[in-house]
Amino acid sequence: MSNQEINSKFDQSKHTVVYHGNCLDLLKQVPDESMQLIVTSPPYNIGKEYEKKMDIEQYLEQQTAVISECVRTLKQTGSICWQVGNYVNKGEIIPLDIVLHPIFRNLSLKMRNRIIWNFEHGLHCSKRFSGRYETIIWYTKSEKYVYNLDPVRVPQKYPGKKYFKGPKAGQYSCNPLGKNPGDLWVIPNVKNNHIEKTIHPCQFPVELIERLVLSMTNEGDWVFDPFLGTGTAVIAAIKNNRRSAGAELKKKYIEIAHERIQQAMAGTLRTRPMGRPVYDPVRAGNSLTIAPWENKKTTPHRMVSG
């Protein structure tokens, strides 16, 4: 895509909108039923630098206001994807997808999937198992919604498998374009060694949003992110010839978003390719996989019964 203008106010004749301010103010500019996909990762209310921690009830009220406005702007054929983790209070976790679900249901939306995003790296816990997944809750406004499977198919595990009986015996049984990726997505999160890393502490990987953009929109459709951060949702839209808009409160993230989006428009932004296998350090021969306290010459310990 050639370089284009980044607009600061919503205009349906434009291609890219990045608004510095409260998403509710931007949403007021958006006409009813004009967005095809609304995708975001809202603040988890855990006290990150970009959020003010509040009581869970107050947090849900704030989320209700944003979600209600988003639903107003969503097309009848559209989808809304809310990517969330856990709210943590004094060591107790509250899965946000569970407490947010009634908000979507009360707005007459229909859940299509609860997608598990699995990643290997994150904070290490000492009093519970370390969290290594978050969820994407996907809702639609009607029964007639856009869903394109072919662009997001993944390689078959057994591409040479054939039917062994019946009228198709001997024919290949797999779709040549690949298989449905399912509702468990193994995609690396954006940590220090990730090619897309910025200063944002909870950054979306572009390939995660690309899979949603490709499957739930068509070229030229609008993609909207009410909590834009450093611009990942807009970048995923630009890479796939979609229109996009988003809002962000913090000036330093807006500045980073502008820089990344301009690079995406110019085709120079470095991102992790969608579908690339997760790095296997053992297969790659990384020496750091061998613990220094292990003596490879010794025989492994065995459990011996009494």
DOLOVO-927384 format. One record per residue: x, y, z of N, C-alpha, C in turn; residue in three letters. Coordinates in steps of 0.02 Angstrom, whole numbers, padded with zeros to 5 digits, always signed. Layout:
N
XYZXYZXYZALA;...
This chain:
306
+00042-00060+00000+00000+00000+00000+00044+00062+00000MET;+00027+00110-00042+00065+00172-00044+00051+00215+00018SER;+00094+00262+00032+00086+00304+00090+00022+00345+00085ASN;-00016+00347+00140-00078+00383+00141-00081+00426+00204GLN;-00131+00469+00204-00139+00514+00261-00170+00477+00321GLU;-00146+00495+00381-00177+00470+00442-00221+00527+00468ILE;-00285+00516+00471-00333+00568+00491-00346+00566+00566ASN;-00358+00624+00595-00369+00629+00667-00443+00628+00686SER;-00487+00635+00637-00559+00631+00649-00591+00580+00602LYS;-00646+00551+00623-00677+00499+00582-00710+00530+00521PHE;-00699+00498+00464-00729+00518+00401-00733+00455+00358ASP;-00794+00435+00339-00803+00374+00301-00770+00375+00233GLN;-00752+00434+00208-00719+00438+00143-00643+00426+00149SER;-00618+00424+00211-00547+00414+00223-00531+00340+00231LYS;-00466+00327+00240-00444+00257+00245-00419+00239+00314HIS;-00387+00287+00348-00355+00273+00412-00368+00331+00461THR;-00393+00314+00520-00409+00365+00571-00376+00345+00636VAL;-00336+00390+00665-00306+00380+00730-00324+00441+00773VAL;-00363+00429+00825-00390+00483+00866-00354+00485+00933TYR;-00328+00543+00951-00295+00552+01016-00347+00577+01066HIS;-00372+00530+01107-00423+00548+01156-00465+00489+01175GLY;-00519+00503+01212-00563+00451+01237-00601+00418+01179ASN;-00604+00351+01180-00637+00316+01125-00712+00333+01120CYS;-00743+00351+01175-00814+00370+01173-00824+00434+01131LEU;-00775+00478+01133-00779+00538+01092-00771+00522+01018ASP;-00728+00475+01002-00721+00454+00933-00783+00416+00910LEU;-00810+00374+00952-00868+00334+00934-00928+00379+00917LEU;-00933+00437+00949-00987+00484+00934-00984+00508+00861LYS;-00925+00505+00831-00917+00526+00762-00934+00472+00712GLN;-00941+00410+00737-00950+00353+00692-01025+00339+00682VAL;-01048+00335+00619-01119+00321+00606-01141+00252+00628PRO;-01205+00244+00639-01233+00179+00656-01216+00128+00602ASP;-01203+00066+00624-01194+00008+00580-01148+00023+00521GLU;-01088+00047+00537-01039+00062+00486-00974+00021+00492SER;-00964-00010+00550-00903-00049+00562-00915-00123+00549MET;-00870-00155+00514-00876-00227+00501-00844-00268+00556GLN;-00788-00245+00582-00754-00281+00637-00731-00232+00690LEU;-00749-00246+00751-00723-00209+00809-00681-00258+00849ILE;-00617-00242+00855-00571-00287+00889-00526-00246+00935VAL;-00519-00270+00996-00478-00232+01044-00454-00276+01101THR;-00406-00250+01137-00385-00278+01200-00390-00222+01251SER;-00445-00218+01288-00455-00162+01334-00408-00168+01395PRO;-00399-00114+01432-00361-00119+01494-00392-00172+01540PRO;-00349-00211+01573-00373-00265+01616-00387-00243+01687TYR;-00376-00179+01701-00389-00152+01768-00342-00184+01820ASN;-00279-00189+01802-00231-00218+01849-00176-00168+01868ILE;-00186-00105+01848-00140-00053+01870-00081-00040+01824GLY;-00086-00059+01760-00033-00042+01713-00028+00034+01706LYS;+00027+00056+01676+00040+00128+01673-00013+00166+01632GLU;-00046+00131+01587-00095+00165+01543-00166+00162+01571TYR;-00175+00137+01632-00242+00131+01660-00242+00151+01733GLU;-00301+00172+01756-00311+00187+01827-00353+00131+01857LYS;-00325+00096+01906-00360+00039+01934-00422+00061+01971LYS;-00476+00024+01961-00540+00041+01993-00573-00022+02018MET;-00625-00015+02059-00663-00073+02081-00691-00110+02020ASP;-00698-00175+02027-00721-00215+01970-00790-00192+01945ILE;-00833-00171+01991-00900-00148+01971-00895-00084+01929GLU;-00851-00039+01950-00841+00023+01913-00810+00008+01844GLN;-00764-00039+01843-00732-00059+01781-00784-00087+01732TYR;-00828-00128+01756-00879-00158+01712-00928-00105+01687LEU;-00942-00054+01727-00984+00001+01704-00949+00038+01646GLU;-00884+00049+01654-00847+00083+01601-00846+00042+01538GLN;-00835-00023+01545-00835-00067+01487-00904-00071+01454GLN;-00956-00070+01493-01024-00072+01466-01037-00012+01421THR;-01015+00047+01443-01025+00108+01404-00990+00103+01337ALA;-00928+00078+01337-00890+00072+01274-00919+00018+01229VAL;-00935-00040+01258-00962-00095+01218-01029-00076+01187ILE;-01071-00041+01225-01136-00021+01198-01129+00024+01137SER;-01082+00072+01140-01070+00116+01084-01040+00077+01025GLU;-00997+00031+01039-00967-00010+00986-01021-00050+00950CYS;-01067-00079+00988-01120-00119+00958-01165-00075+00914VAL;-01176-00013+00935-01216+00033+00893-01184+00043+00825ARG;-01118+00047+00823-01083+00060+00760-01071-00002+00718THR;-01087-00061+00745-01072-00124+00712-01125-00141+00659LEU;-01101-00162+00601-01146-00183+00548-01185-00246+00568LYS;-01241-00258+00536-01279-00319+00549-01238-00382+00531GLN;-01192-00375+00483-01150-00431+00463-01084-00433+00502THR;-01077-00387+00550-01013-00377+00582-00998-00421+00642GLY;-00935-00417+00664-00911-00455+00722-00876-00409+00771SER;-00879-00428+00834-00843-00392+00886-00801-00442+00925ILE;-00736-00428+00932-00690-00473+00966-00656-00435+01023CYS;-00667-00459+01084-00640-00428+01144-00587-00475+01172TRP;-00523-00455+01170-00469-00498+01192-00450-00478+01264GLN;-00457-00525+01311-00447-00509+01382-00409-00563+01419VAL;-00384-00545+01477-00351-00592+01522-00388-00595+01588GLY;-00352-00586+01642-00382-00590+01709-00374-00524+01746ASN;-00425-00508+01785-00420-00455+01835-00394-00488+01899TYR;-00341-00460+01928-00310-00490+01987-00317-00443+02046VAL;-00343-00469+02101-00353-00430+02161-00330-00470+02222ASN;-00274-00448+02251-00245-00481+02310-00234-00555+02299LYS;-00209-00572+02239-00193-00641+02224-00250-00681+02196GLY;-00310-00654+02200-00369-00690+02172-00380-00666+02101GLU;-00392-00714+02055-00404-00694+01986-00479-00698+01969ILE;-00500-00651+01926-00567-00651+01899-00561-00650+01823ILE;-00577-00705+01788-00572-00706+01715-00620-00654+01685PRO;-00592-00606+01649-00633-00551+01625-00683-00572+01572LEU;-00668-00624+01534-00716-00646+01484-00781-00670+01516ASP;-00776-00699+01576-00835-00723+01611-00879-00666+01634ILE;-00848-00614+01663-00888-00559+01690-00911-00511+01635VAL;-00877-00511+01577-00897-00468+01522-00952-00499+01479LEU;-00956-00565+01479-01004-00600+01436-01076-00575+01445HIS;-01101-00566+01506-01170-00541+01513-01182-00474+01480PRO;-01131-00432+01476-01140-00367+01443-01157-00377+01369ILE;-01119-00420+01337-01132-00434+01266-01200-00468+01256PHE;-01217-00514+01300-01280-00549+01293-01339-00501+01303ARG;-01332-00455+01350-01386-00406+01362-01396-00359+01303ASN;-01345-00355+01260-01350-00314+01199-01371-00357+01139LEU;-01393-00418+01153-01421-00464+01103-01368-00490+01053SER;-01305-00489+01074-01253-00517+01031-01248-00592+01042LEU;-01223-00627+00992-01218-00700+00993-01145-00721+00992LYS;-01126-00760+01042-01057-00784+01045-01046-00839+00994MET;-00993-00832+00955-00975-00882+00904-00917-00925+00927ARG;-00869-00896+00962-00812-00933+00987-00784-00900+01049ASN;-00754-00941+01090-00711-00918+01145-00642-00944+01127ARG;-00602-00902+01096-00538-00923+01069-00484-00917+01122ILE;-00445-00969+01130-00390-00969+01178-00326-00950+01141ILE;-00295-00895+01163-00231-00874+01136-00177-00898+01185TRP;-00138-00948+01162-00087-00979+01204-00017-00952+01185ASN;+00021-00934+01236+00089-00909+01225+00134-00939+01279PHE;+00199-00940+01266+00245-00975+01311+00277-00931+01363GLU;+00279-00866+01351+00317-00822+01396+00273-00773+01433HIS;+00293-00756+01493+00255-00709+01534+00283-00708+01605GLY;+00246-00675+01650+00267-00672+01719+00265-00741+01751LEU;+00313-00754+01795+00315-00818+01831+00282-00809+01899HIS;+00234-00851+01914+00199-00848+01978+00231-00895+02028CYS;+00226-00878+02092+00253-00921+02144+00199-00953+02187SER;+00137-00927+02184+00083-00954+02226+00025-00983+02185LYS;+00034-00984+02119-00014-01017+02075+00022-01032+02009ARG;-00009-01072+01965+00023-01088+01902+00026-01025+01859PHE;+00083-01016+01826+00093-00956+01785+00043-00954+01727SER;+00015-00894+01716-00034-00886+01663-00001-00886+01595GLY;-00025-00928+01550+00003-00933+01484-00050-00932+01429ARG;-00108-00902+01445-00158-00894+01393-00203-00835+01410TYR;-00233-00808+01358-00286-00759+01365-00342-00780+01317GLU;-00398-00745+01319-00454-00766+01278-00477-00709+01232THR;-00503-00730+01175-00537-00684+01128-00609-00706+01125ILE;-00655-00665+01149-00725-00682+01144-00755-00648+01082ILE;-00781-00690+01038-00805-00667+00973-00881-00670+00971TRP;-00911-00613+00955-00984-00607+00951-01003-00579+00882TYR;-01064-00596+00861-01092-00566+00801-01159-00534+00818THR;-01181-00489+00774-01242-00452+00785-01303-00489+00757LYS;-01291-00533+00709-01346-00570+00677-01323-00639+00657SER;-01367-00677+00627-01350-00744+00602-01314-00740+00535GLU;-01321-00684+00500-01288-00676+00435-01226-00631+00445LYS;-01171-00664+00457-01109-00627+00471-01054-00650+00423TYR;-01006-00606+00413-00949-00623+00369-00902-00671+00404VAL;-00886-00726+00370-00837-00773+00396-00802-00806+00337TYR;-00738-00790+00329-00698-00817+00275-00645-00864+00304ASN;-00654-00928+00295-00607-00977+00324-00544-00985+00283LEU;-00550-00986+00217-00493-01002+00174-00431-00959+00187ASP;-00437-00893+00197-00376-00853+00206-00338-00868+00270PRO;-00369-00903+00317-00335-00914+00382-00323-00989+00395VAL;-00332-01030+00345-00318-01101+00355-00244-01111+00371ARG;-00230-01165+00408-00161-01181+00427-00143-01248+00396VAL;-00078-01265+00390-00057-01327+00357-00088-01389+00390PRO;-00105-01437+00349-00131-01501+00373-00077-01539+00410GLN;-00096-01574+00462-00048-01616+00498-00030-01677+00457LYS;-00079-01706+00422-00068-01764+00380-00094-01749+00310TYR;-00058-01710+00270-00083-01690+00204-00092-01747+00155PRO;-00058-01803+00168-00065-01860+00122-00119-01909+00141GLY;-00159-01893+00191-00211-01939+00214-00265-01947+00161LYS;-00289-02011+00153-00340-02026+00103-00399-02062+00135LYS;-00456-02057+00102-00514-02097+00124-00498-02171+00113TYR;-00513-02213+00162-00496-02284+00155-00556-02327+00136PHE;-00616-02298+00135-00674-02336+00114-00728-02288+00088LYS;-00779-02316+00060-00834-02275+00034-00821-02252-00037GLY;-00866-02211-00063-00861-02189-00133-00799-02147-00148PRO;-00768-02118-00096-00708-02077-00106-00644-02114-00088LYS;-00648-02180-00079-00589-02219-00060-00531-02206-00108ALA;-00473-02192-00078-00413-02178-00118-00402-02106-00134GLY;-00453-02064-00124-00446-01992-00136-00419-01958-00073GLN;-00384-01902-00084-00359-01864-00026-00418-01836+00014TYR;-00414-01842+00079-00469-01821+00122-00460-01750+00150SER;-00401-01721+00140-00387-01655+00169-00402-01599+00118CYS;-00421-01542+00144-00430-01484+00102-00361-01460+00080ASN;-00349-01452+00015-00282-01432-00009-00260-01364+00015PRO;-00307-01322+00037-00289-01256+00062-00269-01257+00135LEU;-00277-01314+00168-00261-01319+00239-00322-01331+00281GLY;-00312-01333+00347-00366-01349+00393-00388-01288+00433LYS;-00446-01293+00462-00472-01243+00508-00423-01236+00568ASN;-00402-01176+00586-00353-01169+00640-00380-01186+00709PRO;-00447-01195+00715-00475-01212+00780-00479-01152+00826GLY;-00497-01165+00888-00506-01111+00936-00451-01107+00989ASP;-00394-01141+00975-00334-01135+01016-00278-01110+00971LEU;-00258-01047+00981-00208-01016+00937-00142-01008+00975TRP;-00090-01041+00950-00024-01036+00979+00015-00983+00941VAL;+00019-00924+00969+00051-00867+00937+00095-00832+00990ILE;+00159-00821+00976+00202-00788+01026+00176-00719+01045PRO;+00180-00703+01110+00162-00636+01130+00222-00589+01120ASN;+00209-00525+01124+00261-00476+01108+00302-00461+01170VAL;+00357-00496+01176+00404-00485+01231+00468-00453+01204LYS;+00520-00447+01246+00578-00407+01229+00613-00427+01165ASN;+00614-00492+01148+00650-00513+01088+00605-00518+01027ASN;+00542-00495+01033+00495-00498+00977+00510-00441+00928HIS;+00506-00456+00864+00523-00407+00812+00479-00345+00814ILE;+00419-00351+00843+00371-00295+00844+00373-00255+00909GLU;+00416-00272+00955+00414-00243+01022+00423-00167+01022LYS;+00379-00132+01059+00386-00061+01073+00388-00053+01149THR;+00378+00008+01173+00380+00019+01246+00314+00000+01279ILE;+00263-00015+01240+00198-00034+01270+00205-00101+01306HIS;+00181-00105+01369+00191-00167+01408+00145-00225+01388PRO;+00091-00211+01353+00043-00264+01336+00022-00257+01263CYS;+00068-00270+01219+00059-00256+01148+00032-00317+01111GLN;-00017-00305+01067-00043-00357+01022+00010-00379+00972PHE;+00016-00444+00956+00054-00464+00897+00010-00454+00835PRO;+00039-00428+00782+00000-00413+00722-00034-00475+00694VAL;+00000-00532+00695-00029-00592+00664-00093-00615+00700GLU;-00099-00601+00764-00160-00619+00800-00220-00581+00771LEU;-00211-00516+00759-00265-00476+00732-00276-00489+00658ILE;-00223-00505+00622-00230-00521+00551-00277-00579+00541GLU;-00273-00629+00583-00317-00688+00576-00390-00668+00584ARG;-00404-00621+00628-00472-00597+00638-00494-00553+00580LEU;-00449-00509+00557-00465-00465+00501-00480-00505+00438VAL;-00439-00553+00423-00447-00592+00362-00510-00636+00363LEU;-00527-00661+00422-00584-00707+00426-00651-00672+00435SER;-00651-00611+00461-00714-00578+00480-00730-00515+00440MET;-00687-00498+00392-00699-00439+00350-00681-00455+00278THR;-00703-00411+00233-00682-00413+00163-00642-00351+00147ASN;-00607-00350+00092-00568-00292+00073-00612-00230+00071GLU;-00585-00175+00097-00622-00112+00098-00665-00101+00158GLY;-00677-00154+00199-00718-00148+00259-00681-00107+00312ASP;-00721-00082+00361-00693-00045+00417-00677-00090+00476TRP;-00619-00079+00506-00597-00112+00567-00587-00058+00620VAL;-00614-00068+00679-00612-00017+00731-00584-00045+00796PHE;-00538-00007+00828-00509-00026+00892-00517+00032+00941ASP;-00560+00025+00991-00571+00081+01039-00513+00092+01087PRO;-00469+00042+01096-00411+00049+01140-00349+00033+01098PHE;-00327+00080+01057-00281+00065+01002-00210+00050+01024LEU;-00187+00078+01080-00118+00066+01100-00069+00093+01049GLY;-00024+00050+01025+00026+00072+00976+00007+00055+00905THR;-00058+00044+00893-00083+00042+00824-00087-00025+00790GLY;-00081-00080+00827-00077-00146+00795-00139-00163+00753THR;-00199-00148+00778-00259-00165+00740-00262-00128+00674ALA;-00242-00064+00675-00240-00024+00614-00189-00053+00565VAL;-00132-00075+00591-00079-00104+00549-00104-00168+00516ILE;-00138-00211+00554-00165-00273+00526-00215-00258+00471ALA;-00254-00205+00480-00302-00185+00428-00267-00159+00366ALA;-00218-00116+00375-00181-00088+00318-00148-00143+00277ILE;-00117-00191+00311-00082-00245+00276-00129-00285+00231LYS;-00194-00283+00247-00242-00325+00210-00295-00283+00175ASN;-00279-00220+00161-00321-00176+00120-00390-00165+00150ASN;-00391-00152+00215-00453-00133+00249-00447-00061+00275ARG;-00503-00029+00285-00504+00037+00317-00501+00026+00392ARG;-00477+00076+00429-00469+00064+00501-00471+00129+00540SER;-00493+00123+00602-00496+00180+00648-00484+00157+00718ALA;-00456+00201+00759-00444+00183+00829-00430+00245+00871GLY;-00438+00236+00936-00428+00291+00984-00378+00269+01037ALA;-00338+00317+01060-00289+00304+01112-00280+00367+01154GLU;-00279+00359+01220-00274+00416+01266-00203+00442+01274LEU;-00154+00397+01279-00086+00418+01295-00048+00443+01234LYS;-00020+00503+01241+00014+00536+01185+00073+00495+01160LYS;+00112+00465+01206+00172+00429+01183+00154+00368+01142LYS;+00097+00336+01157+00075+00280+01117+00049+00302+01049TYR;+00015+00359+01048-00008+00388+00985+00051+00402+00938ILE;+00104+00429+00967+00163+00445+00926+00194+00381+00898GLU;+00198+00329+00939+00225+00265+00914+00178+00236+00861ILE;+00112+00240+00873+00063+00213+00825+00071+00248+00758ALA;+00078+00314+00758+00087+00351+00695+00149+00326+00658HIS;+00204+00318+00693+00266+00296+00661+00258+00226+00631GLU;+00228+00180+00670+00220+00111+00646+00171+00108+00587ARG;+00117+00147+00591+00067+00147+00538+00096+00175+00473ILE;+00135+00228+00478+00167+00255+00419+00215+00205+00387GLN;+00250+00167+00429+00294+00115+00403+00253+00060+00369GLN;+00196+00043+00399+00153-00008+00369+00127+00015+00301ALA;+00108+00078+00297+00085+00106+00233+00139+00104+00180MET;+00201+00115+00202+00258+00115+00155+00284+00044+00141ALA;+00259-00005+00179+00281-00074+00170+00348-00089+00201GLY;+00369-00048+00249+00435-00058+00281+00431-00082+00353THR;+00371-00088+00380+00364-00111+00450+00380-00185+00455LEU;+00423-00201+00502+00441-00272+00512+00392-00303+00561ARG;+00360-00357+00539+00313-00394+00581+00327-00468+00576THR;+00304-00505+00625+00312-00578+00623+00260-00605+00573ARG;+00282-00643+00523+00235-00667+00472+00181-00712+00502PRO;+00119-00703+00479+00064-00744+00502+00077-00817+00482MET;+00069-00862+00530+00076-00933+00515+00146-00961+00523GLY;+00195-00919+00539+00263-00945+00550+00263-00991+00611ARG;+00295-01051+00606+00297-01096+00664+00329-01064+00725PRO;+00306-01082+00783+00336-01056+00845+00406-01084+00851VAL;+00452-01044+00871+00523-01063+00878+00531-01121+00927TYR;+00567-01172+00905+00583-01230+00947+00658-01226+00964ASP;+00677-01206+01025+00748-01196+01041+00788-01261+01039PRO;+00757-01318+01055+00794-01382+01053+00809-01401+00981VAL;+00758-01397+00937+00768-01414+00867+00817-01366+00834ARG;+00819-01303+00859+00865-01254+00830+00936-01262+00857ALA;+00946-01307+00905+01013-01319+00932+01037-01265+00980GLY;+00992-01232+01013+01010-01179+01060+01043-01210+01122ASN;+01104-01189+01137+01141-01219+01193+01109-01202+01261SER;+01069-01150+01263+01038-01130+01326+00984-01180+01349LEU;+00968-01229+01307+00919-01279+01327+00949-01333+01371THR;+01016-01333+01377+01050-01383+01418+01065-01352+01486ILE;+01034-01379+01538+01044-01351+01605+01116-01363+01628ALA;+01149-01312+01655+01219-01319+01676+01229-01369+01732PRO;+01177-01383+01770+01185-01430+01826+01174-01503+01806TRP;+01158-01513+01742+01147-01581+01719+01213-01610+01694GLU;+01226-01672+01712+01284-01709+01687+01259-01761+01638ASN;+01271-01750+01575+01243-01795+01524+01271-01866+01529LYS;+01328-01874+01564+01358-01941+01568+01326-01983+01622LYS;+01289-01953+01668+01259-01991+01722+01195-02023+01698THR;+01176-02077+01731+01114-02111+01715+01056-02076+01749THR;+01002-02063+01713+00945-02028+01744+00919-02066+01805PRO;+00895-02029+01854+00866-02059+01914+00803-02096+01895HIS;+00790-02151+01928+00729-02188+01918+00691-02195+01983ARG;+00626-02196+01977+00584-02209+02035+00587-02283+02051MET;+00605-02299+02113+00612-02368+02133+00560-02383+02187VAL;+00521-02435+02175+00470-02454+02225+00502-02487+02284SER;+00468-02483+02341+00495-02513+02402+00494-02588+02399GLY;
